[in-house]
C-alpha cells in the first residue's frame, strides 16, 4: 500500500501578487509516492487539476513560467511554462495522471511541516512569472492540506412583523466548496440590529436581544460531501420575538458558529440581509385613564376635567344646572336622553333618564363615581366638589378615524376640540385644543402612552415622559 498524503493547494485569485482572503478557494491534490520509487523528495501532482488551475492563472498572459514560491517570493520549483495558451511541463508525467515534481530537501521538509500543522495559509504561492525579468505577474496563495469550506446563502422575506413565524419563508443554500466532507454542520438563524453578525453561537431568548437566535432557529446537517450543495429548511417555527422593535433589522444564517469544523475560509460562513419589521395597524386601541377628575366650583360655575395635570375639558361643551345648594345636574352636549345628578351632601352620582335636563324627576341609576366635597351642607353651597372618573378611557379606530373619550362608556368630548395624527402604523399622537405646548403619544406596539413636550404636534422629536396609563390593543 502506498503511504499517501493529499497535499491541498487552496488558491485565492490575486491581483499584483496581493493576498485577498475573501476570494474563492481552489484545490490541487498531491501525493508522496512509495519509497521504492526514485526521488525521496518527490511529490506527485494531480495533472488534471494542475492543468485547470494553471490555465486559470495564465488565462490572459501570453508567456510566463509557472512556479511555486515561498512567502519571500523565492522560487522553490518551476513546474512549467505557458506560451500563447499552451502549457509545457518541465517534469515527467506518471500514468498521464500526475506530474512528478522533485524538491530540495529543505523545501520538501518545509512543505511536509505545513501539511502536518494543517496550516490554512502557510505563505506559499503558485505564480505566473516573467521568464526574463523574473517578476511575478500574478500569484495565488496556496495551502498544503485538505479542508472543508462551507458557504451559505440565506433566502428570506424582506418584510415581517414582530412575533411572526418565518418558517415557510426561510431557507438556506448550503455548499461545501472544500475538498473533504463536513460533518454535523450546525446552522443558526439570527436576528440583529446591524449587519455585524458575529461568528459564534447565538444566545436564545424569549425576548429581543442583539444577535438573538430565533425560536427553533437551528438545524444540524449530518454530512455534506466535498462539492455538494443542498437547500435546508427549518422544522421549527423561526418565530421573531414579540417585542422586537419595529424598523430595519438584519436576518442572518451562521454556519458552524461553534467553529467545530476545520475550514479553509470562514469568510462565507455568514449570509445576512436587511428585513423591515412593521407592526400592523390595530383595529382599535384604548387608553385607560383612571386618574381623571371632574372639578367644579359652584359659586363661580368653574368647571374642568383633568387627567394627570392635563386639562381634558374646560366645561365649554357641558351644561350645568344647580337645583339646590347640594344638588347639581351636569350634561355633555352629546348626551341626548340622560344627564348626571350630583348630591354633594350624600356624596353620590346618578344617571337620570326620562326627564328634561334641569328638571326634577325621571328614573335614576346610581353610578360608581366617588365624590369629594369641600364645605357646604343641605343649605350652604360647597366651595368645591370633585368627581373621580375612574372609568374614563380614550378609544380610537384608525381605519374609520373614529375617536371617543368616554366615562362609563358615555362620551365627554366635543369632536372639533381633538385631533389624532398617525405617525406610524403603531404610533399615534393625540391632542386637544386646550393643549398648546404638548400632546400625548400612544405606542400600540409597546402598549404605552407618553406625554411629549417641546415639539409641534404631528412631528418627531421633543421630550417624552411615560404616563401611568394602560394601553390595550384590538387587532
N, C-alpha and C positions, 0 to 999 in steps of 0.2 A: 504493500500500500504506500502511496505517496504521502509524505508529510506536507499538507497543502496549507498555505497561508493566503487568504484572499486580501490583496492589497487594494484598498479603495481610494481612488483619486477623486476627491469631491471638488468639482470645478465651479468657480464663480466667474462669470464674464466680467472682465475688467476693461477699463479704458486707460491708456497711457500707463499700464502697469499698476494702477492703484487698486487696492483690495476693496471690494464692495460686498459686505456680508449679506446683504439682502437679496443678491442675485440667486438664480436657480442653481440647484446642486446637480452635478453630473457625476457619473460613476464609471470607473475603469478598474476592473479586477486584474490582479497579478498573482502568480503562483511561484513558490520556491520549489524547483524540481528536486527529485531524489538525489542523494549524494553521489549515486553511481554515475550520474551524468556529468560530463566535463563542465568546469567553471563553477567553483563552490560559491562564488558571489553572483551567481546568475539568477535572474528573475524572468519568468515567462509572462509577457504582457498580452492580454486578450486583444487579438489583432483587429477584430471587427469593431470593438469599442474604441480602440486607439485610432482607427481609421476615421470613425464618425466624429470623434472629438477633435482630431487634428484638422479635419475638413471644416469644422465649425470655427476653429481658432484662426484658420488662414483663409476664410471664405473670400475676402476681398483683397488678399495680398498676393502679388504676382510671384514673388520669390522670397523664401525665408528658410532658415534652419529651425527644426522642431527640437527643442531642448528641454531638459529638466534642470531647474535652477534651485539653489538653496535660498535662504532668506536674505543673503548678501548679494543676490543676483550672480553668484558664481555658478558656472556650468558644471553640473555633475556628470551629464552624459548627453550626447547628441543622438536623438532617436532616428532622425531622417531629415529630409528636406522637401520643399514643395516648389514646383516651377509651373506657373500658369495653370494651377488647379490640379496638377498631377503630383502625387506624393511618392517619394522613393525612400525606402527604409535603409538604414546603414547597418542593420543587424540581420542575422539569419532567422528565417521563419521555420517554425516547427509544426508539422502536420497541418499547415495552412490555417492554424488556429491561434498561434502565439508568435510573438516576436521575442527572441531570446536576447536579453539585454544584460550585459555584464557591468558591474560597478566596482569602483575602487573599494578596497576593504573598509576604509574609514566611512565612506559614504554608505556602503551596504549596512554597516553596523548602525549608523545614524538612522537610516530608514527603518531597520528592524526594531530599534528602540522606540520609534514613533508608533510602530504597529502595536507593540506590547503596551504602550502607555495609552492607546486608544485616543490620541490627541485629535481633536476635530480639525484644527488648523495649525499644523506643526511648522508652517513657514516656507514650505516648498511651492514651486511654481512650474507649471507647464507653459512654455513660452515659444512664441514665434519671434526669431531674432534675425536681424540683418546679417547676411553672411560676410559682408566686407567690414562694416563698422562695428559689428558685434553688439549693437544696441538692441534693446528689447522693443519690438513693435507692438506686441500685445501679449498678455500673460493671463493665466488662470491660476488661482490659488488651489492647492491640492492637499488632500489628507490621505493617510495610508491605512484606513480602516473602513469596515462596513458599518453603516448607521441606518437606522430608520429615519424618516423625515416626514412628519405629519403636517399636512396643510388643510386648513378648514375654510369654508365659505358659508356664511350664515344667510339663510333665506327667512324673511320675517316681514310682518306688516309695518308700515311706516306710521300708522295711526292706531291708537288703542285708548283704553280708559283705565284708570286705576281700578284694581280688583278684577280685571278681565283675564280670562284664560286664553293663552296663546297657543295651546296645544295643536290645534288644527292648522295653524298658520305658520308654524316654525318648523324648519328642517335644516339639517346641516349636511353639506357636501364634504365628506372626509376622504382624503387621499394620502397614501403613503408613497412619497416620492423618493424614498430611500432605497437601499439595496438589500435590506433584510426585513423580515416580518416585524410588526409591532404587536404586542400582546397587552390585553387588559387596558385598553385606551379609554380613559375617563373624559367625558365631555361635560362641561357645565355651561348653563345659560345664566348670564349675569346682567343685572341692570345697574347702570352707573349714571352719575350726573355729568360726566365728561367722557372724553374718548381716551383717557389714560387708564386703560384696563390692566391691572396687574396680573402677571403670570404666576398665580398662586391659587390655592383653594379658596373659594368664595364663602363668606360666612352666611349661614342660614338664619333667617329672622322672619317672624310673623309680621313685623312692621318694617317700613322702609328705612334702610341704612345705605350708605355709599357702597357700591360694588357688592350688592346683595345677590345671593343665589336665589333664583326664582323657586317658588314652591314646586317640588318634584322636578327640579331643573337639572338633573344629572342622568346620564346614561353611560354604561360601560360596554365597549365593543371588545369581544373576546380576542379577536385576531384580525389583522389586516396585513395581507401579504405585500411584499415589495411591488410597487407599481399598481397596486389595486386601489380602487376607489369605490365608495358606497355612499348612499344617502341615508342619513339617520333621522328618524322621527322619535318623538318622546312619548312614552306611555303615560306620564303624569300630566297634571293639569297645566303646568307652566303658568301659574297664576301670579299676576302682578300684585304687590302689596296694596291693600285697600287704601292706605294712607300715602301712597306715592304722590308727591306734589305734581300738579298739572304743569305742562310745559315740555321743553325739549330735554330728552334723556338719550342715553345710548344703550342699546342692547348688544350683547356680545356673546360669542361662543369661545370658550377657552378649552383647548385640547391639552391633556396631560398637565393639569395645574399643579400636581404634586411633584413634577419633574422626575417621575419614576422610570421614564423611557429614555435611553441614550439616543440623542438625535444629532444629526449633522447641523441643523439650524432650528432655532425656536422662534425665528422671526415671523413664521407663518402659522404659529400655533393659536393666534387670536384673530378673529374676524368680527368687526363691530360696525355699527351704523346707527344713525340717529333715529329716534322714534318719538313722535309727538303724542303726549298723553293729554287727552281732552276729557273734561268732566261733562257728561250730558246735562243739558238744561233741565232743571227739575220741573215737574208738572206744577208744583207749588211749594212754597216754604212758609213757615210760621216762626215768628219771633215772640216767645213768651215774655210778657212784661209785668211780672207780679209786683214790681216796685212802683206802680203807677198810683198817684194820689190826686184826688179832686179836692181843691181848696176853695172855700167860699167865706166871704166876709159879709154878713147880712146888712150891716149898716151902710156899706158903700156899694153893695152888689158886686164887689170884686170877685171875679171867678177865674180860675185857671186849673188846668190839668198838667201835672208834671210827672216825668219819669226819669229818675237818675239825674236830677237837676236840669233836665231838658224840657222846655215848655212844649207840651203836646197841643194844648188849646188855650186860647185867651178868652174863651166864652162868647166870642162874636157869632158863632154858629150854634149857640144854645139859647133857649128861652128859660127865663127864671120867674118864679111866682112865689111870693110869701103869703101863705094862708093864715098863719098865726105866728106869734113870736117864736114858737118852737116847731112850726110845721112849714115845710118848703116843697115846692114842686119844680123839677127841672126836666127839660125836654130838648133833645138834639133836633135840629131841623129835619133830619132824615127819618125821625120816628113819626109814623103816621097814625098809629092806633094805640099808643101807650105812652106813658111817661113815668118818671120816678117821683116818689114822695119820701121825704126825709123828715123823721121826727127826732129833733135834737135832744128832747127830754128822754125819750125811750131808747135813743141811740139805735134806730132801726131804719131800714130802707125797704120800700115796697115798689113793686111794678104794678101800675094802675092801668086797667083797661075798662072800656065800656062807658067812659065819660070824657067830656071835653077837658082839655088842659085848663088849669086854674079854676077847676070846679070840684065840689065835694062829691063823694060817692064813688061809684064804679066798683070793679072787682079787683081786690088787692092780692098780690102774691109776694110773700116775704123773700127778699134777696139776701144771700150770704155775703153782705158787704159790711165791713167793720166801720163804725162811725166814731170819730174822736171829736169832742166838743170842748171849747174853751169859753167858760162863763155861761150866762143865760139860765132861764127857768121856763116854767109854763107861761109866765107873764113878761119876762125880760128877754130881749134878743141876745143870743150868744155873740161874742165878739168874733168868733171864728169856729168853723167846723170843717172836718176833712173826711172824705170817703176813701177807704183803702180798696182800690180797684184791682184786687189780686188776680182776677180772671181776665186781664187785658192781654190781647195778643194782636200782632200785626201779621197780616196774611197777604201774599202776593202770588198771582198766577202769571208767569212770564208770557205764555202763549197768547192769552187773552188780554194781558196787561191789566188784569182786574186786581185792584188794591183795596184792602179793607183794614181798618183799625177798629177792633171790636172789644167790648166789655160784656161779659156774659153772652157772647155771640150777637150782641147788638152794636151797630156802627156808632162811632163817636167822632167822626171826622166829616169834613166837607171837602169833596174831591179836589176842587181847584187849589186847595191850600197845600197839596202834597205832590211830590214828584218822585219817580223811580227811574234810575239810569242803570242800564245793564252794561258793565264794563267787560265781563267775560261770561261764558255760559254758566259759570258758578259764582260770579261776583256782581253784587248789586249795591248801588248807592241809593239812599233814601233821605229825603229832606222835606221839611215843611217850610212854608213861607216865613214862619216865625224864627227859623234858624238862619242867621246871616253869616256866621263865621265857621260853621261846622256842619257835618252831616253824619249819618250812620252808614256803615258799610257791612253788608251781610255776605259771608262766605259760606255757600252751601256745601262746599267740599269739606272744609274744616268744621262746619257746623258751629260757627261762632260769629258774633257781631262785635263791631268796634266803633268807637267814635273817632272821626278824622277831623283834625284841625289844621289850619294853615294852608289850605289849598282850595281852589274853586271846585264847586260841585261838578261831578261828571268828569273828573280828571284824576290822574295818578299823583302819587306823592303825598306830602303832608305828614303829620304826626298822628299815629294811630294808637288808641288806648282801648284795650279789650273791655267790653261791657259784660257784666254778670247776667247775661240773658241767654236763655236756652233757645237754640235754633233746631227746628225739626224740618225734615225734607220729605216731600211726597214725590215719588217717581212714577 
